[in-house]
Amino acid sequence: VGREAVARLIEAEPIDAAAVNETLTSVRQADMALRGRLEQAIVTFATGLTPADRARLVDGLRGRSNMLRRAGEK
């Protein structure tokens, strides 16, 4: 919904830059809140795994998640 609102605001004539920026800020905050909850859920899940299962989890996160993407690039 938020990104669609941003798109509509950018398409509007005349463009209201303040409204676009305000909506972008709201979308960014919601994205970061969701990311934080997801990362915490991963940590909570990982605490119940064996070391071998945690290693497999890390391999999966490196391939599919921004959480560990940089860790795999080094």
PQR file of N, CA, C, O and H, with PARSE charges and radii, in Angstrom:
ATOM      1  N   VAL A   1       0.835  -1.195   0.000 -0.4000 1.5000
ATOM      2  CA  VAL A   1       0.000   0.000   0.000 -0.0000 2.0000
ATOM      3  C   VAL A   1       0.874   1.252   0.000  0.5500 1.7000
ATOM      4  O   VAL A   1       0.620   2.175  -0.774 -0.5500 1.4000
ATOM      5  N   GLY A   2       1.879   1.301   0.837 -0.4000 1.5000
ATOM      6  CA  GLY A   2       2.732   2.473   0.943 -0.0000 2.0000
ATOM      7  C   GLY A   2       3.448   2.799  -0.338  0.5500 1.7000
ATOM      8  O   GLY A   2       3.524   3.965  -0.728 -0.5500 1.4000
ATOM      9  H   GLY A   2       2.085   0.551   1.466  0.4000 1.0000
ATOM     10  N   ARG A   3       3.980   1.787  -1.007 -0.4000 1.5000
ATOM     11  CA  ARG A   3       4.706   2.023  -2.255 -0.0000 2.0000
ATOM     12  C   ARG A   3       3.756   2.479  -3.357  0.5500 1.7000
ATOM     13  O   ARG A   3       4.126   3.286  -4.211 -0.5500 1.4000
ATOM     14  H   ARG A   3       3.919   0.840  -0.690  0.4000 1.0000
ATOM     15  N   GLU A   4       2.547   1.964  -3.334 -0.4000 1.5000
ATOM     16  CA  GLU A   4       1.546   2.420  -4.312 -0.0000 2.0000
ATOM     17  C   GLU A   4       1.201   3.886  -4.072  0.5500 1.7000
ATOM     18  O   GLU A   4       1.005   4.654  -5.014 -0.5500 1.4000
ATOM     19  H   GLU A   4       2.247   1.309  -2.641  0.4000 1.0000
ATOM     20  N   ALA A   5       1.131   4.262  -2.799 -0.4000 1.5000
ATOM     21  CA  ALA A   5       0.869   5.670  -2.471 -0.0000 2.0000
ATOM     22  C   ALA A   5       2.006   6.547  -2.975  0.5500 1.7000
ATOM     23  O   ALA A   5       1.764   7.641  -3.484 -0.5500 1.4000
ATOM     24  H   ALA A   5       1.290   3.638  -2.033  0.4000 1.0000
ATOM     25  N   VAL A   6       3.240   6.079  -2.838 -0.4000 1.5000
ATOM     26  CA  VAL A   6       4.392   6.828  -3.345 -0.0000 2.0000
ATOM     27  C   VAL A   6       4.274   6.984  -4.856  0.5500 1.7000
ATOM     28  O   VAL A   6       4.488   8.072  -5.390 -0.5500 1.4000
ATOM     29  H   VAL A   6       3.436   5.190  -2.425  0.4000 1.0000
ATOM     30  N   ALA A   7       3.937   5.908  -5.536 -0.4000 1.5000
ATOM     31  CA  ALA A   7       3.792   5.954  -6.994 -0.0000 2.0000
ATOM     32  C   ALA A   7       2.720   6.962  -7.414  0.5500 1.7000
ATOM     33  O   ALA A   7       2.923   7.753  -8.335 -0.5500 1.4000
ATOM     34  H   ALA A   7       3.763   5.024  -5.102  0.4000 1.0000
ATOM     35  N   ARG A   8       1.579   6.921  -6.726 -0.4000 1.5000
ATOM     36  CA  ARG A   8       0.498   7.871  -7.061 -0.0000 2.0000
ATOM     37  C   ARG A   8       0.941   9.313  -6.828  0.5500 1.7000
ATOM     38  O   ARG A   8       0.638  10.202  -7.624 -0.5500 1.4000
ATOM     39  H   ARG A   8       1.414   6.279  -5.977  0.4000 1.0000
ATOM     40  N   LEU A   9       1.656   9.532  -5.735 -0.4000 1.5000
ATOM     41  CA  LEU A   9       2.122  10.888  -5.431 -0.0000 2.0000
ATOM     42  C   LEU A   9       3.124  11.381  -6.468  0.5500 1.7000
ATOM     43  O   LEU A   9       3.109  12.553  -6.841 -0.5500 1.4000
ATOM     44  H   LEU A   9       1.901   8.809  -5.088  0.4000 1.0000
ATOM     45  N   ILE A  10       3.983  10.497  -6.927 -0.4000 1.5000
ATOM     46  CA  ILE A  10       4.976  10.893  -7.934 -0.0000 2.0000
ATOM     47  C   ILE A  10       4.302  11.178  -9.270  0.5500 1.7000
ATOM     48  O   ILE A  10       4.746  12.055 -10.011 -0.5500 1.4000
ATOM     49  H   ILE A  10       3.995   9.544  -6.623  0.4000 1.0000
ATOM     50  N   GLU A  11       3.248  10.455  -9.582 -0.4000 1.5000
ATOM     51  CA  GLU A  11       2.530  10.655 -10.841 -0.0000 2.0000
ATOM     52  C   GLU A  11       1.650  11.903 -10.826  0.5500 1.7000
ATOM     53  O   GLU A  11       1.297  12.424 -11.884 -0.5500 1.4000
ATOM     54  H   GLU A  11       2.887   9.742  -8.980  0.4000 1.0000
ATOM     55  N   ALA A  12       1.299  12.382  -9.647 -0.4000 1.5000
ATOM     56  CA  ALA A  12       0.356  13.503  -9.531 -0.0000 2.0000
ATOM     57  C   ALA A  12       0.930  14.772 -10.157  0.5500 1.7000
ATOM     58  O   ALA A  12       2.142  14.986 -10.199 -0.5500 1.4000
ATOM     59  H   ALA A  12       1.586  11.959  -8.788  0.4000 1.0000
ATOM     60  N   GLU A  13       0.028  15.584 -10.628 -0.4000 1.5000
ATOM     61  CA  GLU A  13       0.410  16.883 -11.204 -0.0000 2.0000
ATOM     62  C   GLU A  13      -0.330  17.973 -10.456  0.5500 1.7000
ATOM     63  O   GLU A  13      -1.561  17.977 -10.485 -0.5500 1.4000
ATOM     64  H   GLU A  13      -0.956  15.411 -10.594  0.4000 1.0000
ATOM     65  N   PRO A  14       0.315  18.859  -9.815 -0.5600 1.5000
ATOM     66  CA  PRO A  14       1.773  18.934  -9.686  0.2800 2.0000
ATOM     67  C   PRO A  14       2.253  17.986  -8.597  0.5500 1.7000
ATOM     68  O   PRO A  14       1.485  17.605  -7.713 -0.5500 1.4000
ATOM     69  N   ILE A  15       3.504  17.612  -8.661 -0.4000 1.5000
ATOM     70  CA  ILE A  15       4.067  16.710  -7.666 -0.0000 2.0000
ATOM     71  C   ILE A  15       4.255  17.462  -6.352  0.5500 1.7000
ATOM     72  O   ILE A  15       4.718  18.603  -6.333 -0.5500 1.4000
ATOM     73  H   ILE A  15       4.128  17.922  -9.379  0.4000 1.0000
ATOM     74  N   ASP A  16       3.889  16.807  -5.264 -0.4000 1.5000
ATOM     75  CA  ASP A  16       4.050  17.378  -3.927 -0.0000 2.0000
ATOM     76  C   ASP A  16       5.244  16.672  -3.281  0.5500 1.7000
ATOM     77  O   ASP A  16       5.091  15.619  -2.662 -0.5500 1.4000
ATOM     78  H   ASP A  16       3.513  15.881  -5.280  0.4000 1.0000
ATOM     79  N   ALA A  17       6.421  17.257  -3.430 -0.4000 1.5000
ATOM     80  CA  ALA A  17       7.651  16.628  -2.959 -0.0000 2.0000
ATOM     81  C   ALA A  17       7.600  16.345  -1.462  0.5500 1.7000
ATOM     82  O   ALA A  17       8.092  15.309  -1.015 -0.5500 1.4000
ATOM     83  H   ALA A  17       6.545  18.112  -3.932  0.4000 1.0000
ATOM     84  N   ALA A  18       7.017  17.239  -0.693 -0.4000 1.5000
ATOM     85  CA  ALA A  18       6.938  17.024   0.755 -0.0000 2.0000
ATOM     86  C   ALA A  18       6.104  15.784   1.066  0.5500 1.7000
ATOM     87  O   ALA A  18       6.471  14.993   1.935 -0.5500 1.4000
ATOM     88  H   ALA A  18       6.617  18.080  -1.057  0.4000 1.0000
ATOM     89  N   ALA A  19       4.995  15.611   0.368 -0.4000 1.5000
ATOM     90  CA  ALA A  19       4.146  14.438   0.586 -0.0000 2.0000
ATOM     91  C   ALA A  19       4.860  13.161   0.152  0.5500 1.7000
ATOM     92  O   ALA A  19       4.747  12.131   0.816 -0.5500 1.4000
ATOM     93  H   ALA A  19       4.697  16.254  -0.338  0.4000 1.0000
ATOM     94  N   VAL A  20       5.590  13.225  -0.956 -0.4000 1.5000
ATOM     95  CA  VAL A  20       6.353  12.058  -1.409 -0.0000 2.0000
ATOM     96  C   VAL A  20       7.385  11.679  -0.352  0.5500 1.7000
ATOM     97  O   VAL A  20       7.499  10.512   0.022 -0.5500 1.4000
ATOM     98  H   VAL A  20       5.682  14.062  -1.495  0.4000 1.0000
ATOM     99  N   ASN A  21       8.132  12.668   0.126 -0.4000 1.5000
ATOM    100  CA  ASN A  21       9.160  12.392   1.126 -0.0000 2.0000
ATOM    101  C   ASN A  21       8.571  11.868   2.431  0.5500 1.7000
ATOM    102  O   ASN A  21       9.138  10.964   3.045 -0.5500 1.4000
ATOM    103  H   ASN A  21       8.038  13.616  -0.178  0.4000 1.0000
ATOM    104  N   GLU A  22       7.465  12.413   2.852 -0.4000 1.5000
ATOM    105  CA  GLU A  22       6.804  11.953   4.076 -0.0000 2.0000
ATOM    106  C   GLU A  22       6.342  10.510   3.930  0.5500 1.7000
ATOM    107  O   GLU A  22       6.507   9.706   4.847 -0.5500 1.4000
ATOM    108  H   GLU A  22       7.004  13.147   2.353  0.4000 1.0000
ATOM    109  N   THR A  23       5.770  10.185   2.791 -0.4000 1.5000
ATOM    110  CA  THR A  23       5.302   8.823   2.550 -0.0000 2.0000
ATOM    111  C   THR A  23       6.481   7.860   2.448  0.5500 1.7000
ATOM    112  O   THR A  23       6.424   6.747   2.971 -0.5500 1.4000
ATOM    113  H   THR A  23       5.636  10.839   2.046  0.4000 1.0000
ATOM    114  N   LEU A  24       7.542   8.285   1.779 -0.4000 1.5000
ATOM    115  CA  LEU A  24       8.744   7.451   1.702 -0.0000 2.0000
ATOM    116  C   LEU A  24       9.310   7.173   3.095  0.5500 1.7000
ATOM    117  O   LEU A  24       9.745   6.057   3.381 -0.5500 1.4000
ATOM    118  H   LEU A  24       7.589   9.189   1.354  0.4000 1.0000
ATOM    119  N   THR A  25       9.302   8.180   3.948 -0.4000 1.5000
ATOM    120  CA  THR A  25       9.785   7.999   5.317 -0.0000 2.0000
ATOM    121  C   THR A  25       8.936   6.960   6.049  0.5500 1.7000
ATOM    122  O   THR A  25       9.471   6.100   6.749 -0.5500 1.4000
ATOM    123  H   THR A  25       8.949   9.086   3.715  0.4000 1.0000
ATOM    124  N   SER A  26       7.636   7.038   5.891 -0.4000 1.5000
ATOM    125  CA  SER A  26       6.734   6.070   6.535 -0.0000 2.0000
ATOM    126  C   SER A  26       6.973   4.661   6.009  0.5500 1.7000
ATOM    127  O   SER A  26       7.005   3.704   6.782 -0.5500 1.4000
ATOM    128  H   SER A  26       7.201   7.737   5.323  0.4000 1.0000
ATOM    129  N   VAL A  27       7.141   4.532   4.699 -0.4000 1.5000
ATOM    130  CA  VAL A  27       7.395   3.224   4.092 -0.0000 2.0000
ATOM    131  C   VAL A  27       8.728   2.670   4.589  0.5500 1.7000
ATOM    132  O   VAL A  27       8.821   1.490   4.929 -0.5500 1.4000
ATOM    133  H   VAL A  27       7.116   5.309   4.071  0.4000 1.0000
ATOM    134  N   ARG A  28       9.741   3.498   4.634 -0.4000 1.5000
ATOM    135  CA  ARG A  28      11.066   3.080   5.102 -0.0000 2.0000
ATOM    136  C   ARG A  28      11.007   2.609   6.555  0.5500 1.7000
ATOM    137  O   ARG A  28      11.599   1.587   6.904 -0.5500 1.4000
ATOM    138  H   ARG A  28       9.666   4.456   4.358  0.4000 1.0000
ATOM    139  N   GLN A  29      10.299   3.349   7.392 -0.4000 1.5000
ATOM    140  CA  GLN A  29      10.171   2.965   8.802 -0.0000 2.0000
ATOM    141  C   GLN A  29       9.448   1.631   8.948  0.5500 1.7000
ATOM    142  O   GLN A  29       9.837   0.796   9.765 -0.5500 1.4000
ATOM    143  H   GLN A  29       9.819   4.179   7.109  0.4000 1.0000
ATOM    144  N   ALA A  30       8.403   1.432   8.160 -0.4000 1.5000
ATOM    145  CA  ALA A  30       7.673   0.159   8.203 -0.0000 2.0000
ATOM    146  C   ALA A  30       8.563  -0.981   7.723  0.5500 1.7000
ATOM    147  O   ALA A  30       8.539  -2.068   8.299 -0.5500 1.4000
ATOM    148  H   ALA A  30       8.088   2.110   7.496  0.4000 1.0000
ATOM    149  N   ASP A  31       9.351  -0.741   6.670 -0.4000 1.5000
ATOM    150  CA  ASP A  31      10.279  -1.757   6.168 -0.0000 2.0000
ATOM    151  C   ASP A  31      11.304  -2.134   7.228  0.5500 1.7000
ATOM    152  O   ASP A  31      11.579  -3.315   7.441 -0.5500 1.4000
ATOM    153  H   ASP A  31       9.370   0.142   6.202  0.4000 1.0000
ATOM    154  N   MET A  32      11.862  -1.141   7.886 -0.4000 1.5000
ATOM    155  CA  MET A  32      12.875  -1.401   8.912 -0.0000 2.0000
ATOM    156  C   MET A  32      12.275  -2.127  10.118  0.5500 1.7000
ATOM    157  O   MET A  32      12.922  -3.000  10.696 -0.5500 1.4000
ATOM    158  H   MET A  32      11.638  -0.182   7.714  0.4000 1.0000
ATOM    159  N   ALA A  33      11.055  -1.775  10.498 -0.4000 1.5000
ATOM    160  CA  ALA A  33      10.396  -2.457  11.613 -0.0000 2.0000
ATOM    161  C   ALA A  33      10.168  -3.930  11.263  0.5500 1.7000
ATOM    162  O   ALA A  33      10.402  -4.813  12.088 -0.5500 1.4000
ATOM    163  H   ALA A  33      10.530  -1.066  10.029  0.4000 1.0000
ATOM    164  N   LEU A  34       9.717  -4.183  10.054 -0.4000 1.5000
ATOM    165  CA  LEU A  34       9.498  -5.557   9.608 -0.0000 2.0000
ATOM    166  C   LEU A  34      10.818  -6.323   9.562  0.5500 1.7000
ATOM    167  O   LEU A  34      10.897  -7.469  10.005 -0.5500 1.4000
ATOM    168  H   LEU A  34       9.527  -3.466   9.384  0.4000 1.0000
ATOM    169  N   ARG A  35      11.840  -5.686   9.028 -0.4000 1.5000
ATOM    170  CA  ARG A  35      13.143  -6.337   8.967 -0.0000 2.0000
ATOM    171  C   ARG A  35      13.645  -6.687  10.376  0.5500 1.7000
ATOM    172  O   ARG A  35      14.184  -7.773  10.594 -0.5500 1.4000
ATOM    173  H   ARG A  35      11.776  -4.755   8.668  0.4000 1.0000
ATOM    174  N   GLY A  36      13.469  -5.783  11.311 -0.4000 1.5000
ATOM    175  CA  GLY A  36      13.880  -6.045  12.686 -0.0000 2.0000
ATOM    176  C   GLY A  36      13.158  -7.228  13.284  0.5500 1.7000
ATOM    177  O   GLY A  36      13.771  -8.060  13.953 -0.5500 1.4000
ATOM    178  H   GLY A  36      13.031  -4.901  11.134  0.4000 1.0000
ATOM    179  N   ARG A  37      11.853  -7.315  13.047 -0.4000 1.5000
ATOM    180  CA  ARG A  37      11.078  -8.453  13.571 -0.0000 2.0000
ATOM    181  C   ARG A  37      11.529  -9.763  12.923  0.5500 1.7000
ATOM    182  O   ARG A  37      11.639 -10.789  13.594 -0.5500 1.4000
ATOM    183  H   ARG A  37      11.355  -6.639  12.503  0.4000 1.0000
ATOM    184  N   LEU A  38      11.788  -9.719  11.628 -0.4000 1.5000
ATOM    185  CA  LEU A  38      12.236 -10.912  10.918 -0.0000 2.0000
ATOM    186  C   LEU A  38      13.608 -11.367  11.418  0.5500 1.7000
ATOM    187  O   LEU A  38      13.825 -12.554  11.659 -0.5500 1.4000
ATOM    188  H   LEU A  38      11.699  -8.885  11.083  0.4000 1.0000
ATOM    189  N   GLU A  39      14.527 -10.420  11.571 -0.4000 1.5000
ATOM    190  CA  GLU A  39      15.852 -10.772  12.068 -0.0000 2.0000
ATOM    191  C   GLU A  39      15.780 -11.359  13.474  0.5500 1.7000
ATOM    192  O   GLU A  39      16.486 -12.320  13.780 -0.5500 1.4000
ATOM    193  H   GLU A  39      14.351  -9.455  11.375  0.4000 1.0000
ATOM    194  N   GLN A  40      14.941 -10.793  14.326 -0.4000 1.5000
ATOM    195  CA  GLN A  40      14.795 -11.324  15.687 -0.0000 2.0000
ATOM    196  C   GLN A  40      14.206 -12.723  15.657  0.5500 1.7000
ATOM    197  O   GLN A  40      14.612 -13.583  16.438 -0.5500 1.4000
ATOM    198  H   GLN A  40      14.368 -10.012  14.078  0.4000 1.0000
ATOM    199  N   ALA A  41      13.254 -12.960  14.764 -0.4000 1.5000
ATOM    200  CA  ALA A  41      12.669 -14.300  14.639 -0.0000 2.0000
ATOM    201  C   ALA A  41      13.725 -15.306  14.193  0.5500 1.7000
ATOM    202  O   ALA A  41      13.733 -16.444  14.662 -0.5500 1.4000
ATOM    203  H   ALA A  41      12.924 -12.262  14.129  0.4000 1.0000
ATOM    204  N   ILE A  42      14.608 -14.899  13.300 -0.4000 1.5000
ATOM    205  CA  ILE A  42      15.681 -15.786  12.846 -0.0000 2.0000
ATOM    206  C   ILE A  42      16.618 -16.117  14.002  0.5500 1.7000
ATOM    207  O   ILE A  42      17.003 -17.272  14.183 -0.5500 1.4000
ATOM    208  H   ILE A  42      14.601 -13.974  12.919  0.4000 1.0000
ATOM    209  N   VAL A  43      16.983 -15.103  14.784 -0.4000 1.5000
ATOM    210  CA  VAL A  43      17.866 -15.331  15.933 -0.0000 2.0000
ATOM    211  C   VAL A  43      17.200 -16.277  16.929  0.5500 1.7000
ATOM    212  O   VAL A  43      17.838 -17.210  17.418 -0.5500 1.4000
ATOM    213  H   VAL A  43      16.670 -14.165  14.637  0.4000 1.0000
ATOM    214  N   THR A  44      15.934 -16.047  17.232 -0.4000 1.5000
ATOM    215  CA  THR A  44      15.203 -16.905  18.163 -0.0000 2.0000
ATOM    216  C   THR A  44      15.153 -18.337  17.637  0.5500 1.7000
ATOM    217  O   THR A  44      15.368 -19.283  18.395 -0.5500 1.4000
ATOM    218  H   THR A  44      15.416 -15.289  16.835  0.4000 1.0000
ATOM    219  N   PHE A  45      14.874 -18.499  16.362 -0.4000 1.5000
ATOM    220  CA  PHE A  45      14.837 -19.821  15.742 -0.0000 2.0000
ATOM    221  C   PHE A  45      16.206 -20.490  15.831  0.5500 1.7000
ATOM    222  O   PHE A  45      16.298 -21.677  16.144 -0.5500 1.4000
ATOM    223  H   PHE A  45      14.700 -17.731  15.747  0.4000 1.0000
ATOM    224  N   ALA A  46      17.262 -19.739  15.559 -0.4000 1.5000
ATOM    225  CA  ALA A  46      18.619 -20.293  15.537 -0.0000 2.0000
ATOM    226  C   ALA A  46      19.058 -20.797  16.903  0.5500 1.7000
ATOM    227  O   ALA A  46      19.846 -21.739  16.992 -0.5500 1.4000
ATOM    228  H   ALA A  46      17.188 -18.775  15.304  0.4000 1.0000
ATOM    229  N   THR A  47      18.559 -20.184  17.962 -0.4000 1.5000
ATOM    230  CA  THR A  47      18.979 -20.612  19.305 -0.0000 2.0000
ATOM    231  C   THR A  47      18.562 -22.043  19.613  0.5500 1.7000
ATOM    232  O   THR A  47      19.152 -22.675  20.489 -0.5500 1.4000
ATOM    233  H   THR A  47      17.919 -19.419  17.889  0.4000 1.0000
ATOM    234  N   GLY A  48      17.573 -22.562  18.925 -0.4000 1.5000
ATOM    235  CA  GLY A  48      17.128 -23.931  19.161 -0.0000 2.0000
ATOM    236  C   GLY A  48      17.757 -24.946  18.238  0.5500 1.7000
ATOM    237  O   GLY A  48      17.396 -26.121  18.285 -0.5500 1.4000
ATOM    238  H   GLY A  48      17.094 -22.048  18.214  0.4000 1.0000
ATOM    239  N   LEU A  49      18.688 -24.530  17.401 -0.4000 1.5000
ATOM    240  CA  LEU A  49      19.295 -25.435  16.424 -0.0000 2.0000
ATOM    241  C   LEU A  49      20.636 -25.973  16.909  0.5500 1.7000
ATOM    242  O   LEU A  49      21.300 -25.374  17.755 -0.5500 1.4000
ATOM    243  H   LEU A  49      18.982 -23.575  17.363  0.4000 1.0000
ATOM    244  N   THR A  50      21.010 -27.104  16.357 -0.4000 1.5000
ATOM    245  CA  THR A  50      22.347 -27.650  16.603 -0.0000 2.0000
ATOM    246  C   THR A  50      23.356 -26.810  15.816  0.5500 1.7000
ATOM    247  O   THR A  50      22.972 -26.085  14.898 -0.5500 1.4000
ATOM    248  H   THR A  50      20.471 -27.591  15.669  0.4000 1.0000
ATOM    249  N   PRO A  51      24.635 -26.899  16.166 -0.5600 1.5000
ATOM    250  CA  PRO A  51      25.644 -26.173  15.386  0.2800 2.0000
ATOM    251  C   PRO A  51      25.599 -26.507  13.890  0.5500 1.7000
ATOM    252  O   PRO A  51      25.749 -25.615  13.055 -0.5500 1.4000
ATOM    253  N   ALA A  52      25.398 -27.759  13.553 -0.4000 1.5000
ATOM    254  CA  ALA A  52      25.325 -28.149  12.141 -0.0000 2.0000
ATOM    255  C   ALA A  52      24.115 -27.514  11.460  0.5500 1.7000
ATOM    256  O   ALA A  52      24.214 -27.040  10.329 -0.5500 1.4000
ATOM    257  H   ALA A  52      25.277 -28.484  14.232  0.4000 1.0000
ATOM    258  N   ASP A  53      22.980 -27.505  12.147 -0.4000 1.5000
ATOM    259  CA  ASP A  53      21.785 -26.886  11.581 -0.0000 2.0000
ATOM    260  C   ASP A  53      21.953 -25.371  11.462  0.5500 1.7000
ATOM    261  O   ASP A  53      21.461 -24.768  10.508 -0.5500 1.4000
ATOM    262  H   ASP A  53      22.899 -27.890  13.066  0.4000 1.0000
ATOM    263  N   ARG A  54      22.643 -24.755  12.418 -0.4000 1.5000
ATOM    264  CA  ARG A  54      22.912 -23.318  12.322 -0.0000 2.0000
ATOM    265  C   ARG A  54      23.800 -23.020  11.125  0.5500 1.7000
ATOM    266  O   ARG A  54      23.613 -22.007  10.451 -0.5500 1.4000
ATOM    267  H   ARG A  54      23.043 -25.245  13.193  0.4000 1.0000
ATOM    268  N   ALA A  55      24.760 -23.890  10.856 -0.4000 1.5000
ATOM    269  CA  ALA A  55      25.628 -23.702   9.682 -0.0000 2.0000
ATOM    270  C   ALA A  55      24.805 -23.771   8.404  0.5500 1.7000
ATOM    271  O   ALA A  55      25.028 -22.984   7.484 -0.5500 1.4000
ATOM    272  H   ALA A  55      24.912 -24.712  11.404  0.4000 1.0000
ATOM    273  N   ARG A  56      23.856 -24.703   8.335 -0.4000 1.5000
ATOM    274  CA  ARG A  56      22.978 -24.788   7.159 -0.0000 2.0000
ATOM    275  C   ARG A  56      22.095 -23.550   7.047  0.5500 1.7000
ATOM    276  O   ARG A  56      21.850 -23.044   5.952 -0.5500 1.4000
ATOM    277  H   ARG A  56      23.675 -25.342   9.082  0.4000 1.0000
ATOM    278  N   LEU A  57      21.620 -23.069   8.196 -0.4000 1.5000
ATOM    279  CA  LEU A  57      20.813 -21.847   8.203 -0.0000 2.0000
ATOM    280  C   LEU A  57      21.618 -20.677   7.649  0.5500 1.7000
ATOM    281  O   LEU A  57      21.117 -19.904   6.832 -0.5500 1.4000
ATOM    282  H   LEU A  57      21.819 -23.479   9.086  0.4000 1.0000
ATOM    283  N   VAL A  58      22.862 -20.550   8.092 -0.4000 1.5000
ATOM    284  CA  VAL A  58      23.726 -19.464   7.608 -0.0000 2.0000
ATOM    285  C   VAL A  58      23.924 -19.579   6.104  0.5500 1.7000
ATOM    286  O   VAL A  58      23.867 -18.572   5.399 -0.5500 1.4000
ATOM    287  H   VAL A  58      23.269 -21.178   8.755  0.4000 1.0000
ATOM    288  N   ASP A  59      24.155 -20.778   5.604 -0.4000 1.5000
ATOM    289  CA  ASP A  59      24.305 -20.966   4.158 -0.0000 2.0000
ATOM    290  C   ASP A  59      23.058 -20.486   3.421  0.5500 1.7000
ATOM    291  O   ASP A  59      23.156 -19.819   2.390 -0.5500 1.4000
ATOM    292  H   ASP A  59      24.201 -21.596   6.177  0.4000 1.0000
ATOM    293  N   GLY A  60      21.897 -20.825   3.951 -0.4000 1.5000
ATOM    294  CA  GLY A  60      20.646 -20.397   3.328 -0.0000 2.0000
ATOM    295  C   GLY A  60      20.457 -18.892   3.392  0.5500 1.7000
ATOM    296  O   GLY A  60      20.005 -18.275   2.427 -0.5500 1.4000
ATOM    297  H   GLY A  60      21.818 -21.367   4.788  0.4000 1.0000
ATOM    298  N   LEU A  61      20.801 -18.303   4.525 -0.4000 1.5000
ATOM    299  CA  LEU A  61      20.647 -16.851   4.667 -0.0000 2.0000
ATOM    300  C   LEU A  61      21.595 -16.095   3.746  0.5500 1.7000
ATOM    301  O   LEU A  61      21.244 -15.030   3.238 -0.5500 1.4000
ATOM    302  H   LEU A  61      21.168 -18.804   5.308  0.4000 1.0000
ATOM    303  N   ARG A  62      22.771 -16.625   3.529 -0.4000 1.5000
ATOM    304  CA  ARG A  62      23.712 -15.971   2.623 -0.0000 2.0000
ATOM    305  C   ARG A  62      23.165 -15.920   1.207  0.5500 1.7000
ATOM    306  O   ARG A  62      23.427 -14.965   0.477 -0.5500 1.4000
ATOM    307  H   ARG A  62      23.056 -17.490   3.941  0.4000 1.0000
ATOM    308  N   GLY A  63      22.426 -16.911   0.818 -0.4000 1.5000
ATOM    309  CA  GLY A  63      21.918 -16.964  -0.543 -0.0000 2.0000
ATOM    310  C   GLY A  63      20.603 -16.244  -0.748  0.5500 1.7000
ATOM    311  O   GLY A  63      20.297 -15.829  -1.865 -0.5500 1.4000
ATOM    312  H   GLY A  63      22.213 -17.687   1.411  0.4000 1.0000
ATOM    313  N   ARG A  64      19.814 -16.084   0.312 -0.4000 1.5000
ATOM    314  CA  ARG A  64      18.448 -15.587   0.135 -0.0000 2.0000
ATOM    315  C   ARG A  64      18.099 -14.363   0.957  0.5500 1.7000
ATOM    316  O   ARG A  64      16.981 -13.857   0.855 -0.5500 1.4000
ATOM    317  H   ARG A  64      20.062 -16.421   1.220  0.4000 1.0000
ATOM    318  N   SER A  65      19.004 -13.882   1.751 -0.4000 1.5000
ATOM    319  CA  SER A  65      18.647 -12.839   2.692 -0.0000 2.0000
ATOM    320  C   SER A  65      19.691 -11.735   2.715  0.5500 1.7000
ATOM    321  O   SER A  65      20.889 -11.995   2.596 -0.5500 1.4000
ATOM    322  H   SER A  65      19.912 -14.293   1.834  0.4000 1.0000
ATOM    323  N   ASN A  66      19.231 -10.514   2.866 -0.4000 1.5000
ATOM    324  CA  ASN A  66      20.169  -9.395   3.034 -0.0000 2.0000
ATOM    325  C   ASN A  66      20.859  -9.459   4.384  0.5500 1.7000
ATOM    326  O   ASN A  66      21.887  -8.814   4.589 -0.5500 1.4000
ATOM    327  H   ASN A  66      18.259 -10.303   2.963  0.4000 1.0000
ATOM    328  N   MET A  67      20.302 -10.232   5.306 -0.4000 1.5000
ATOM    329  CA  MET A  67      20.845 -10.287   6.652 -0.0000 2.0000
ATOM    330  C   MET A  67      22.324 -10.688   6.651  0.5500 1.7000
ATOM    331  O   MET A  67      23.112 -10.143   7.425 -0.5500 1.4000
ATOM    332  H   MET A  67      19.467 -10.756   5.139  0.4000 1.0000
ATOM    333  N   LEU A  68      22.702 -11.627   5.795 -0.4000 1.5000
ATOM    334  CA  LEU A  68      24.080 -12.122   5.765 -0.0000 2.0000
ATOM    335  C   LEU A  68      24.732 -11.975   4.393  0.5500 1.7000
ATOM    336  O   LEU A  68      25.787 -12.563   4.153 -0.5500 1.4000
ATOM    337  H   LEU A  68      22.062 -12.070   5.166  0.4000 1.0000
ATOM    338  N   ARG A  69      24.145 -11.224   3.511 -0.4000 1.5000
ATOM    339  CA  ARG A  69      24.688 -11.132   2.157 -0.0000 2.0000
ATOM    340  C   ARG A  69      26.130 -10.647   2.171  0.5500 1.7000
ATOM    341  O   ARG A  69      26.972 -11.243   1.500 -0.5500 1.4000
ATOM    342  H   ARG A  69      23.288 -10.746   3.706  0.4000 1.0000
ATOM    343  N   ARG A  70      26.442  -9.593   2.906 -0.4000 1.5000
ATOM    344  CA  ARG A  70      27.808  -9.076   2.945 -0.0000 2.0000
ATOM    345  C   ARG A  70      28.774 -10.072   3.569  0.5500 1.7000
ATOM    346  O   ARG A  70      29.943 -10.129   3.188 -0.5500 1.4000
ATOM    347  H   ARG A  70      25.757  -9.109   3.450  0.4000 1.0000
ATOM    348  N   ALA A  71      28.288 -10.860   4.530 -0.4000 1.5000
ATOM    349  CA  ALA A  71      29.162 -11.838   5.173 -0.0000 2.0000
ATOM    350  C   ALA A  71      29.654 -12.867   4.170  0.5500 1.7000
ATOM    351  O   ALA A  71      30.774 -13.366   4.286 -0.5500 1.4000
ATOM    352  H   ALA A  71      27.338 -10.814   4.840  0.4000 1.0000
ATOM    353  N   GLY A  72      28.828 -13.185   3.190 -0.4000 1.5000
ATOM    354  CA  GLY A  72      29.219 -14.163   2.167 -0.0000 2.0000
ATOM    355  C   GLY A  72      30.072 -13.570   1.077  0.5500 1.7000
ATOM    356  O   GLY A  72      30.714 -14.311   0.333 -0.5500 1.4000
ATOM    357  H   GLY A  72      27.919 -12.780   3.096  0.4000 1.0000
ATOM    358  N   GLU A  73      30.102 -12.249   0.954 -0.4000 1.5000
ATOM    359  CA  GLU A  73      30.868 -11.586  -0.100 -0.0000 2.0000
ATOM    360  C   GLU A  73      32.315 -11.394   0.263  0.5500 1.7000
ATOM    361  O   GLU A  73      33.145 -11.157  -0.615 -0.5500 1.4000
ATOM    362  H   GLU A  73      29.581 -11.647   1.558  0.4000 1.0000
ATOM    363  N   LYS A  74      32.644 -11.490   1.549 -0.4000 1.5000
ATOM    364  CA  LYS A  74      34.023 -11.216   1.994 -0.0000 2.0000
ATOM    365  C   LYS A  74      34.971 -12.328   1.647  0.5500 1.7000
ATOM    366  O   LYS A  74      36.160 -12.245   1.954 -0.5500 1.4000
ATOM    367  H   LYS A  74      31.970 -11.683   2.262  0.4000 1.0000
TER
END
